[in-house]
Amino acid sequence: MNQPRKQRLKPLLDKVPPGFVVDTRWLKAQGIDPKSIHDYVSRGWLERVVRGVYRRPVPEGVERVSEVSWEIALLSLQRIMEKDIHLGGETALEMAGYSHYLSLGGLARVHFYGSVPAWLQRIPTQTKIVVHRHTLLGDDPAGIGDSGRDVQERGLAVNVWRWPIRSSSPERAILEALDELPNKASFDNLGKIFEALTTLRPELLTTLLARCRSVKVRRLFFVFADRYRHPWRKYVDASRIYLGSGPRALVKGGVLHPKYRIYVPGEFVPRGEEKAGFDG
């Protein structure tokens, strides 16, 4: 190998921990030309995962796997390629400690929020990565931060740098999860999660609800909040939150909530205040 390629290799290895992945675009931005990429692969310094995506091999003695864990994929995007992507929705709630309230069985669904490269859906994983655009809150970073959990604590085979995953706080994550109702999430599951959310921060909730772009989500939040009556509910400043006008059809066969004017399952409506069902 000639000297210029050697000089480019060390910074690359310093930036990419074993087991992590990078794409061709990132490698080119580091000054690694296609010929050098091919050379690194042939020498075993990089492994080709799929077309345009490469992984730094794990050390000898560490079990080699063909799949890329969702944690490694996300951290590679966040911490190496510096993409504006975060973990959100039900997955962020699971990471915050509410996993026993989520449904079990089937292929695990992991929720990424942001603009992801096309190759993410092509890499081999043992999970279904569900990608959401920044539509609910736009580019607003409120409620997004380091999770406090790292890859060592997630029980991965590769013991690498202690990078925390950037994810939604429970306050933001529950709004993202409510946005999945009714077709891609369950009222029953989210009800159990919401019942456990006893320590949410009302100031952050007020900010997020005021900036939320979905009337459906804002109304649903108050339907759930009034149902479970956590102590923080009375401190959420509803005067700052626009709930729109007119009834909103949501659940076929549902019942119109008398206060928030959205059709939901009957058990989410106060007793004695049920209206006629919505048939769709």
N, C-alpha and C positions, 0 to 999 in steps of 0.2 A: 504494500500500500504506500502511495506517495505521501510526502510530508503534509501538504494541505489537507488531505482527507483525514489524516491522523489528528490534525489540529481541530478539525470540526467534530471529530468523534467524541472527544472527552467532554466538551460542553453538553453534547447531546445526552451522554450517559449520566451526567450530573443532574440534568433536568427531568429525566424519565426514570422513575424507579422500576425495579424488576416487576414484570407482570402488567405494567401500565401500557396504554396504547396511544398512538398518535397517528395522524393521517398525512398523506402526501403533501397537502397544502401547508401544514405546519412545518414539516421537514424542509420544504423548499424555503419557507420564511427563515429557517435557521441556516440557510446557505448550503443545504444538502441537495445536490443535484441528483437526477434520476439514476445516473450511472453509479454514484456513491451508494444510493439506497440499495440498488441491486447487489453491490459489492458487500455491503453490511449484512444483507440477508445470506449471501453465499458463505460468508465467514461465521455465521451464527450469532452476530451481534444484534440482529433484529430478526423477528419472525413475521412472516406475512400471515395476517389473520383472514382478511378478505381483500379483494382488489382495492388498493389505495389506503389500506389500514395496516399498521405494523405494531408489534408488541416487543418490548424488551424482554428477552428470555429470563426466566426465574433461575436462581442459582442452582448448582448441582445439589442433589439431595432433597429438593423441594418437588413435590408431586406436580407434574405437568398436566394441565387440562386443556382441552380444545376450546371450551366455552370461555367467554369473558363475563365475569359477574357484573351485574348492573351497578354495583358500588364502584368497581374499577372503571367501568365505562363512564359513569357520571363524574367521578373524581378526575379522570383524564380530561374530560371536557372542561370541567370547572377550573382545575388547578394548573393544568399544563397548557391547554389550548385557550384558556381564559374566555370561555363562552358564557354568555349570560343565560344560564340554565339553572333551575333549582328543582329540588325534590318537593312535591306538594301533595295536596289532597289526602286521600286515605293512607297513602304510603308514609307521608310526613306524620300523620297521626299515629301510625303504627310505630314509627321510630321514636315518637314522644312517649310511648308506653301504653298505647291503647290497642295492642294487637289482639288481645283476647276478646275484644268486642267485634272484631271483623269476621266475616264469613270464611270458612275453611273449604279446602277442596279445589280441584282444578288448577290450571296454570296460574301462578301468581302474577298479578298485575301490578306494575310499578309505574307511578305517574311522574313524568318529567314535564316541566313547564319552561318554554322558551323555544328559540329557533335552533333546531338540531340539524347536524349534517345528515344527508340521505343515507350514508353508510351505517348509521346507528341501527336501522331496521334490518341490516344484512348480516351483522356480526352474530355468531352463534352464542346464544344465552339460554338459560333455563327459566327465564321469566318472559312475560309479555310486556314490553316497554310501551306504555301509552303516552303519546306526545300531545301536549296541549299548547296552543299559542298563548301569548300574553294578551288575552282579550278581557278577562274578568276585571283586572286592575291595571291594564296597560303595562307601561314600563315602571310603574310605581314600585319601589323596593320595600315599602312598609311591610313589616312582619316577616321579612326574609333575613336569615342569619345563619351562623354556624351552629350546627346541631348539637355540638358537644360530644357526638359519637364519632369514632374513627374506624378505619378499616381493621385495626387490630381487635377492637371490641366487637366487630361484626363476625369474627370467627373465620376470616378468610385464610386460605393456605399460604398466601404471600404476606410476610410480616414486613411492612414498608413504613415510610414516613407517616407520622401521625397527623394526617390531614383530616379535618372535620368536613363533613358534607354540608354544603349550603342547602338549607331547606326552609320550608314555611313553618312559622310558629303555629301552635294549635289554633290561634285566633284566625290566622289567614287560611290554614289548611281546612278548617271546617267550612269556610265559605267556598273554597275550591271544591270540596266534596259535595256540598249542597248543589253546586252548579251541575253535577252529574245526574241529579234527579230529573225525571223518574226513570229514564230508560237505561242508564248505565250505573245506577247505584240503587240501594234498597232503603226505603223509609225505615224499615225495621232495624237494619244495621246501623244507620246513621242515628236513629233514635237512641240506641244503646250507647253509641259513642257520645252523643250529646249529653246523655244522662250522667256520664262520667266526667264531663268537662266542668268541674266545680271550681277551678282556680283561674279561669280566664281573666285577662286584664281589660276592664271596661273602657279605659282610655284608648287602647289600641283597637279594640273592637269598634268603637265609635268612629275612629279615623278610617279604618278599613271599610266599614259600611258606607260612610259618606263618600268614599272614593270609588266604591264598587259600581261597575257599569251595568249590572243586571238587576232590574226591578224584581225579577223572579227570585233571585238569591236573597235580596234584602227582605222581601216578604217572608220567604221560607225561614230565614234566620229567626225572625220574631215569632213565627208559628212555633218553632222548636223551643226558643228561649222562654216563651210564656208557658209552654207545656211543662217544662222541667223546673222552672222557678228557682234557678240558682241565685245565691246572694248577690252576685255581680250584676244580675239583670237590671236592677233598679238604678244602677249607675251608668248604664248605657244611655247616652243623650240622644233620644229618638227625635228631638226637634231638629237635629242636624241631618237627618236621613230622609231623603225623598222616597216615598213608596209608590209613586205613580197614582193613576186614577183608573177606575173601572175594574171589573173582575178579570182574573186571569185564569184561563183554562190550563190545567196541568195534568191531572190524573183522571183518566177515563173511569167513570163510575164513582168519582170522588165526591166530596162534600165541600160546599163553599164555606170557607172560614169567615165568620161574620165580621171580624175586625180587619183582617188583612186581605180579604177579597181574592183568595186564591183557592182552587179546588185541590184538596188533599184527602188522604184516607180519613175515614170517619173518626178514628181514634185520636186524630190530631185536632179535632174540633171540640170546644168545650161542651159538656153534656147539656142537653136542652136547647142548644143554639144551632142545631143542624139545619141546613138548607137543602134544597133539592140537589140530587146528584148531577154531575156533568157526564154525558154519555159519549162525547166526542163526535 
